[in-house]
Amino acid sequence: MFTPFQAGLTYLCRPGLLIFILLFMLVGLTGCAGRLNQASALFYSDQPESSLAELEKGDWFGKRNQLLFFMERGLVLHQLGRFQESVDSLLQAAEVIDEVELLSVSEQVGSLVTNEWMMRYKGEYSERLWVHSYLMMNFLLLGEYDSALVEAKQSLELLGRYPEALGGDYFTRGLIALCFANVAEDNDAYLVYRRLAEDLPDPTPVAADLVAISSRLGQLDEVKRFKRHLPKPFPRGDGELVLFVANGKIPRKRPGNVVLPPSIRFSFPYYESTRTPAIGVSILPLHLPLPALSSDLAAVVVRSLEERKASIITKETARVAAKEAISQSVGNDHGKTAEAVVRLSLFLLEEPDTRSWQTLPGRLTLVRVPLPAGTHTIRVRVSGLELFDMPEITLPEFQLRPGQRIFHSLRY
């Protein structure tokens, strides 16, 4: 008796059906990629409203690309300052990520004899983490600190599942610790900051937090240890301005191929080798050095894809074997001409999955600015982007109460 998998392979062995699938897939992939690229191009041309309109122009994403729609839309809405709508979209993205962990038999069979574009997009490990990162930022900006804490805990769970792939995202790890500290969860905040201090090249960006939390927890040895890493002069204040600074753009995922005669084609995705340089953030009129936690998202996403390499190779090997079996079966049943047609169809249809979250920045930087209580008009100046002629930005005037944190998001 046939299993569903064997029945699927038998059904897909028809040469006419394979040619139809090929044409259908090629048209579908071209349309999806073209519209997504257009939305991304508009976003990076400083036209986020037009980018959003392009994303929402009909149901062109379909179920297989639903995650991309929610992630891209969520980030564009964040850029537009529509934080609650961004939350709604990114929460839907999180739901899709949970759903696609349970893939249907038909999707698995279809992808085994076609390509990974037949599958619902699951997101790289890093992209799944950044869904929670932007949710944390949105909730903090909205003043919904308990909701930010929920996302922090989910992020921490994901980091625990893929520590090698995601450990270099210092920005998100600092954001997690901040979400704990923001609701006085000192023990959890301390554990995250303490691990960060061990992993960072220099613990200075988290030294002030560790000194403050260790003091409250009565860990005097830790206070003494991290006081040595406080910047001099160390800025002090009754409250704090917290900046989320994004710059650059994530590298594109590209197709790679290895061809072996007579018609074997291994395909794999890879990211372009690019890095987004670190930036310096000056807060005027303070003129004080401000340590920052920064993540090169390009490096993290490359490492994240690297983590999946073994599973990609395993799936590719199985796909090549399945396609060879199908080609030989067609040749035995329908002759050499039919076999040649099917081999060509399967060869052309082999295409690596290059779907990715394109509107992500290349770097995220977390800047903490201690300030006295009162009314403030702050100017932000970024160094390291001189070639791009980045203007100085004046934040809207705000009132700061003792012990209060004010959050603001910027993108260059």
C-alpha positions as CSV (number, residue, x, y, z in Angstrom):
1,M,0.0,0.0,0.0
2,F,1.3,3.4,-1.0
3,T,2.2,5.9,1.7
4,P,1.1,9.6,1.1
5,F,4.7,10.4,0.2
6,Q,5.0,7.6,-2.4
7,A,1.6,8.4,-3.8
8,G,2.7,12.0,-4.2
9,L,5.9,11.1,-6.0
10,T,3.9,8.8,-8.4
11,Y,1.4,11.5,-9.1
12,L,4.2,14.0,-9.8
13,C,6.0,11.7,-12.2
14,R,3.7,12.6,-15.1
15,P,5.9,14.6,-17.5
16,G,3.0,16.9,-18.6
17,L,2.2,17.8,-15.0
18,L,5.8,18.6,-14.3
19,I,6.0,21.0,-17.2
20,F,2.8,22.7,-16.0
21,I,4.2,23.0,-12.4
22,L,7.4,24.5,-13.8
23,L,5.6,27.2,-15.8
24,F,3.3,28.0,-12.8
25,M,6.1,28.2,-10.4
26,L,8.3,30.4,-12.6
27,V,5.5,32.9,-13.1
28,G,4.6,32.9,-9.4
29,L,8.2,33.3,-8.2
30,T,8.9,36.2,-10.7
31,G,5.7,38.0,-9.6
32,C,6.4,37.6,-5.9
33,A,10.1,38.6,-6.0
34,G,9.4,41.6,-8.3
35,R,6.7,43.1,-6.0
36,L,8.8,42.5,-2.9
37,N,11.9,44.1,-4.5
38,Q,9.7,47.1,-5.6
39,A,8.5,47.6,-2.0
40,S,12.0,47.3,-0.7
41,A,13.3,49.8,-3.3
42,L,10.7,52.3,-2.3
43,F,11.5,51.9,1.4
44,Y,15.2,52.6,0.8
45,S,14.3,55.5,-1.5
46,D,12.9,57.2,1.6
47,Q,9.3,56.5,0.5
48,P,7.9,54.3,3.3
49,E,4.3,55.3,2.6
50,S,4.6,54.1,-1.0
51,S,6.4,51.0,0.2
52,L,3.5,50.2,2.5
53,A,1.0,50.8,-0.3
54,E,3.0,48.4,-2.6
55,L,3.0,45.7,0.1
56,E,-0.8,46.1,0.6
57,K,-1.6,46.1,-3.1
58,G,-3.7,42.9,-3.3
59,D,-3.1,39.4,-1.9
60,W,0.0,38.8,-4.0
61,F,2.0,37.2,-1.2
62,G,-0.3,34.2,-0.7
63,K,0.0,31.7,2.1
64,R,3.6,30.6,1.2
65,N,4.8,34.2,1.7
66,Q,2.5,35.3,4.4
67,L,5.4,35.7,6.9
68,L,7.3,38.0,4.6
69,F,4.2,40.2,4.3
70,F,3.7,40.6,8.0
71,M,7.5,41.1,8.7
72,E,8.0,43.7,6.0
73,R,4.7,45.5,6.8
74,G,5.6,45.5,10.5
75,L,8.9,47.1,10.0
76,V,7.6,49.8,7.5
77,L,4.9,50.7,10.0
78,H,7.5,51.0,12.8
79,Q,9.5,53.4,10.5
80,L,6.4,55.4,10.0
81,G,5.9,55.7,13.8
82,R,2.6,53.7,13.6
83,F,3.8,51.5,16.5
84,Q,0.4,49.8,17.4
85,E,-0.2,48.8,13.8
86,S,3.4,47.5,13.7
87,V,2.7,45.4,16.8
88,D,-0.4,44.0,15.2
89,S,1.5,42.9,12.0
90,L,4.5,41.5,13.9
91,L,2.3,39.5,16.3
92,Q,0.7,38.0,13.2
93,A,4.2,37.2,12.0
94,A,5.0,35.4,15.2
95,E,1.8,33.4,14.9
96,V,2.8,32.3,11.3
97,I,6.2,31.3,12.6
98,D,4.6,29.0,15.1
99,E,2.2,27.6,12.5
100,V,4.8,26.7,9.9
101,E,6.8,24.6,12.4
102,L,4.2,21.9,11.5
103,L,4.5,21.5,7.8
104,S,2.0,19.5,5.7
105,V,2.9,16.3,3.9
106,S,1.9,17.9,0.6
107,E,4.3,20.8,1.1
108,Q,7.1,18.4,1.9
109,V,6.5,16.2,-1.1
110,G,6.1,19.2,-3.4
111,S,9.3,20.8,-2.3
112,L,11.2,17.5,-2.6
113,V,10.6,17.3,-6.4
114,T,10.4,21.1,-7.1
115,N,12.2,23.6,-4.8
116,E,11.9,25.2,-1.4
117,W,9.7,28.0,-2.8
118,M,6.9,25.4,-2.6
119,M,7.2,25.6,1.2
120,R,5.7,28.3,3.5
121,Y,8.5,30.7,4.3
122,K,9.7,30.0,7.9
123,G,12.2,32.8,8.3
124,E,15.8,32.5,9.3
125,Y,16.5,32.0,13.0
126,S,17.7,35.6,13.2
127,E,14.6,36.9,11.4
128,R,12.4,35.1,13.9
129,L,14.4,36.8,16.7
130,W,14.1,40.2,15.2
131,V,10.3,39.9,15.0
132,H,10.5,39.8,18.8
133,S,13.1,42.6,18.9
134,Y,10.9,45.0,17.0
135,L,7.9,44.0,19.1
136,M,10.0,44.8,22.2
137,M,10.9,48.2,20.8
138,N,7.3,48.9,19.8
139,F,5.9,48.0,23.2
140,L,8.5,50.1,25.0
141,L,7.7,53.1,22.7
142,L,4.0,52.6,23.5
143,G,4.7,52.4,27.2
144,E,3.3,48.8,27.4
145,Y,6.2,47.4,29.5
146,D,4.5,44.1,30.6
147,S,4.0,43.3,26.9
148,A,7.6,44.1,26.2
149,L,8.6,41.7,29.0
150,V,6.6,38.9,27.3
151,E,8.5,39.4,24.1
152,A,11.8,39.6,26.0
153,K,11.1,36.1,27.5
154,Q,10.3,34.7,24.1
155,S,13.5,36.2,22.7
156,L,15.5,34.7,25.5
157,E,14.0,31.3,24.8
158,L,14.9,31.6,21.1
159,L,18.5,32.7,22.0
160,G,18.7,29.6,24.2
161,R,17.6,27.4,21.4
162,Y,20.2,28.8,18.9
163,P,23.0,30.3,21.0
164,E,25.7,29.9,18.3
165,A,23.6,31.5,15.6
166,L,22.1,34.4,17.6
167,G,24.6,35.1,20.4
168,G,26.3,37.9,18.4
169,D,23.1,40.0,18.5
170,Y,24.2,42.2,21.4
171,F,21.5,44.8,20.7
172,T,18.7,42.3,21.2
173,R,20.3,40.8,24.3
174,G,20.7,44.3,25.8
175,L,17.1,45.1,24.9
176,I,16.0,41.9,26.7
177,A,17.9,42.9,29.8
178,L,16.4,46.4,29.6
179,C,12.8,45.0,29.4
180,F,13.5,43.0,32.6
181,A,15.1,46.0,34.4
182,N,12.2,48.3,33.3
183,V,9.7,46.3,35.4
184,A,12.2,45.8,38.3
185,E,12.9,42.1,37.5
186,D,16.5,42.6,38.8
187,N,17.5,39.0,39.0
188,D,16.7,38.2,35.4
189,A,18.1,41.5,34.2
190,Y,21.3,40.7,36.1
191,L,21.7,37.3,34.5
192,V,21.3,38.7,31.0
193,Y,23.7,41.6,31.6
194,R,26.2,39.3,33.3
195,R,26.3,37.0,30.3
196,L,26.6,39.9,28.0
197,A,29.6,41.2,29.9
198,E,31.3,37.9,29.5
199,D,30.6,37.8,25.7
200,L,31.3,41.4,24.8
201,P,34.9,42.3,23.8
202,D,34.6,45.1,26.4
203,P,32.0,45.1,29.2
204,T,31.8,48.9,29.3
205,P,28.4,49.2,27.6
206,V,26.7,47.1,30.4
207,A,29.0,48.2,33.3
208,A,26.6,50.9,34.6
209,D,23.7,48.5,34.6
210,L,25.6,45.8,36.4
211,V,26.9,48.2,39.0
212,A,23.4,49.5,39.7
213,I,21.7,46.1,39.8
214,S,24.5,44.4,41.7
215,S,24.3,47.2,44.3
216,R,20.6,46.6,44.7
217,L,21.1,42.8,45.0
218,G,23.9,43.3,47.6
219,Q,26.6,41.8,45.4
220,L,29.4,44.1,46.4
221,D,32.2,42.2,44.7
222,E,30.3,42.6,41.4
223,V,29.9,46.3,42.1
224,K,33.6,46.7,42.6
225,R,34.5,44.6,39.6
226,F,32.4,46.5,37.1
227,K,33.0,50.0,38.5
228,R,36.4,49.8,36.8
229,H,34.7,49.6,33.4
230,L,32.5,52.7,33.9
231,P,33.3,55.4,31.3
232,K,35.1,58.6,32.6
233,P,33.6,61.0,33.0
234,F,30.5,58.9,33.7
235,P,27.2,60.8,32.9
236,R,24.6,60.7,35.7
237,G,20.9,61.6,35.7
238,D,17.6,61.2,37.4
239,G,16.0,59.6,34.3
240,E,17.1,58.3,31.0
241,L,16.5,58.7,27.2
242,V,16.9,55.4,25.4
243,L,17.5,55.5,21.6
244,F,17.1,52.6,19.2
245,V,19.3,53.6,16.2
246,A,19.1,51.7,13.0
247,N,21.4,52.3,10.0
248,G,22.3,50.6,6.7
249,K,20.5,47.7,5.2
250,I,20.6,43.9,5.6
251,P,22.5,42.1,2.7
252,R,20.5,40.4,0.1
253,K,20.1,36.6,0.0
254,R,21.5,35.3,-3.3
255,P,21.2,32.0,-5.3
256,G,24.2,29.7,-5.4
257,N,24.4,26.6,-7.7
258,V,26.6,23.6,-8.3
259,V,26.0,21.7,-11.6
260,L,27.1,18.1,-12.2
261,P,26.5,16.3,-15.5
262,P,24.3,15.2,-17.0
263,S,21.5,17.1,-15.3
264,I,22.2,17.3,-11.6
265,R,21.9,20.7,-10.0
266,F,22.5,21.5,-6.3
267,S,21.2,24.9,-5.2
268,F,21.7,26.8,-2.0
269,P,21.1,30.4,-0.7
270,Y,23.9,32.6,0.6
271,Y,24.1,36.2,1.8
272,E,26.3,38.8,0.2
273,S,29.5,39.4,2.1
274,T,28.8,42.9,3.4
275,R,29.2,44.6,6.8
276,T,27.6,47.7,8.1
277,P,30.1,49.9,10.0
278,A,29.6,50.8,13.6
279,I,28.4,54.3,14.3
280,G,29.0,56.7,17.1
281,V,26.1,58.6,18.6
282,S,26.6,62.1,20.2
283,I,23.9,63.7,22.2
284,L,24.0,67.4,22.3
285,P,24.3,69.5,24.4
286,L,25.9,66.8,26.7
287,H,29.2,66.3,24.8
288,L,29.9,63.1,26.8
289,P,31.0,59.7,25.6
290,L,28.1,57.3,25.6
291,P,28.8,53.5,25.5
292,A,26.4,51.7,23.2
293,L,25.4,48.1,22.5
294,S,25.5,47.4,18.8
295,S,24.7,44.4,16.5
296,D,25.9,43.9,13.0
297,L,22.8,42.2,11.6
298,A,24.6,41.1,8.5
299,A,27.1,39.1,10.5
300,V,24.2,37.6,12.6
301,V,22.1,36.6,9.6
302,V,25.1,35.0,7.9
303,R,25.8,32.9,11.0
304,S,22.1,32.1,11.2
305,L,22.1,30.7,7.7
306,E,25.3,28.8,8.4
307,E,23.6,27.1,11.3
308,R,21.1,25.6,8.8
309,K,23.7,24.4,6.3
310,A,23.6,20.7,7.4
311,S,19.8,20.5,7.0
312,I,20.0,22.3,3.6
313,I,22.6,19.8,2.3
314,T,20.5,16.9,3.6
315,K,17.4,18.2,1.9
316,E,19.2,19.0,-1.3
317,T,20.7,15.5,-1.5
318,A,17.3,13.9,-1.0
319,R,15.8,16.2,-3.7
320,V,18.5,15.2,-6.2
321,A,17.9,11.6,-5.5
322,A,14.1,12.0,-5.8
323,K,14.5,13.9,-9.1
324,E,16.8,11.3,-10.5
325,A,14.4,8.5,-9.6
326,I,11.5,10.4,-11.2
327,S,13.5,11.0,-14.4
328,Q,14.5,7.3,-14.7
329,S,10.9,6.2,-14.0
330,V,9.5,8.5,-16.7
331,G,12.2,7.2,-19.1
332,N,11.2,3.6,-18.4
333,D,7.5,4.3,-18.9
334,H,7.5,6.9,-21.7
335,G,10.8,6.7,-23.4
336,K,14.0,8.8,-23.7
337,T,12.4,11.9,-25.1
338,A,10.0,12.2,-22.2
339,E,12.8,11.5,-19.8
340,A,14.9,14.3,-21.4
341,V,11.9,16.8,-21.0
342,V,11.4,15.9,-17.4
343,R,15.1,16.2,-16.6
344,L,15.2,19.6,-18.2
345,S,12.1,20.7,-16.3
346,L,13.4,19.5,-13.0
347,F,16.8,21.1,-13.7
348,L,15.3,24.5,-14.4
349,L,12.9,24.2,-11.5
350,E,15.7,23.7,-9.0
351,E,16.1,27.1,-7.5
352,P,17.4,28.1,-4.0
353,D,15.0,29.9,-1.7
354,T,16.3,33.5,-1.6
355,R,13.3,34.9,0.3
356,S,14.3,37.2,3.1
357,W,13.2,40.2,5.3
358,Q,14.6,43.0,3.1
359,T,13.7,46.1,5.0
360,L,15.8,45.2,8.0
361,P,18.7,47.6,8.8
362,G,22.3,46.5,8.6
363,R,23.0,47.5,12.2
364,L,21.0,48.2,15.3
365,T,22.5,50.3,18.2
366,L,21.1,50.7,21.7
367,V,22.1,54.1,23.3
368,R,21.3,55.0,26.9
369,V,21.4,58.7,27.8
370,P,21.2,59.6,31.5
371,L,19.5,63.0,32.0
372,P,18.3,65.2,34.8
373,A,14.6,65.5,35.5
374,G,13.0,68.4,33.6
375,T,12.3,69.6,30.1
376,H,14.7,68.5,27.3
377,T,15.4,69.4,23.7
378,I,18.0,66.8,22.5
379,R,19.9,66.8,19.3
380,V,21.4,63.6,18.0
381,R,24.5,63.5,15.8
382,V,25.8,60.3,14.3
383,S,29.4,59.8,13.3
384,G,30.8,57.2,11.0
385,L,28.3,58.0,8.3
386,E,30.0,61.2,7.0
387,L,30.0,59.9,3.4
388,F,26.2,59.9,3.5
389,D,25.9,63.4,4.8
390,M,23.7,62.5,7.7
391,P,21.9,65.5,9.2
392,E,21.7,66.3,12.9
393,I,18.3,65.3,14.2
394,T,16.4,67.3,16.9
395,L,14.0,65.1,18.9
396,P,10.7,66.5,20.0
397,E,10.8,68.3,23.3
398,F,9.9,66.0,26.2
399,Q,9.4,66.1,30.0
400,L,11.5,63.6,32.1
401,R,10.4,62.7,35.6
402,P,12.8,61.2,38.2
403,G,13.3,57.5,37.5
404,Q,11.5,57.7,34.1
405,R,12.7,56.3,30.8
406,I,11.8,57.9,27.5
407,F,12.2,55.8,24.3
408,H,12.8,57.0,20.8
409,S,13.5,55.2,17.5
410,L,15.7,56.5,14.7
411,R,16.8,55.2,11.3
412,Y,19.6,56.5,9.1
